[in-house]
């Protein structure tokens, strides 16, 4: 069952959603939000279907594999996929992570720094709110993969060339 759910995770993540959505340069923010929502839906779909097919262990492996696959796919946002997977695994944690992400984004205006802070908050709060140690371990693995993806932004920040978001 774990092999079946792993193949399902790869297939769902590699769906070319960008072919279904028309990109409009005048409505860039709407297109970005739409991509985020589709990637969030992919994470939810992969984790929930794996849970239905093979139980919680299959859901843990499928969510980790989905985030790793989205990390190497240029058409996916791995943070959105990890958020969708965490929404299925622990809804309270992802809501607290969203709050930390938005507040830190408003304060720092750096996307990658807000991502790091949200990942750290979800991992630390996972010690309190996670129902099982397996959920916490899965969230730690997802956080590590997300932080590995944002290493290039941290390097650009150290060299002073990372741009802040404009409001």
Buried (B, 14 or more C-beta within 10 A) or exposed (E): EBEEBBEBBBEBBBBEBBEEEEEEEEEEEEBEEBBBEBBBBBBBBBBBBBBEBBEBBBBBBBBBBBBBBBBEBEBBBBBBBBBBBBBBBBEEBBEBBBEBBEBBBEEBBBBBBBBBBBBBBBBEBBEEBBEEEBBBBBBBBBBBBBBEBBEEBBEEBEEEEBEEEEE
